[in-house]
């Protein structure tokens, strides 16, 4: 069996979901709950960050533009240029109230984070 470790740029969504998300200060902000993928182009538009609550209860979902996440092998997680205070007013929803990811909703999310 080959024990060589290789790095690939393609990954299964089930390996991304559950991955920790940190800010540049090293604070854990939460973990990726879901990916929002354009069904026509196949591009990932948002990683939905699960944040808050206790033991998965009372948590909110925060869609973060995929382009903001950078994978850090040392942390074995994604890093975003955000702090917890920035998430306080960010677009979010309860697990059972997922919004329709329309163009208008996308503009709201992207606008909040300053993404064109």
Beta strands, then each sheet from edge to edge (+ up, - down):
strand 1: 20-23
strand 2: 28-37
strand 3: 44-51
strand 4: 60-65
strand 5: 70-72
strand 6: 77-80
strand 7: 93-94
sheet 1: 5+ 6- 1- 2+ 3- 4+ 7-
end
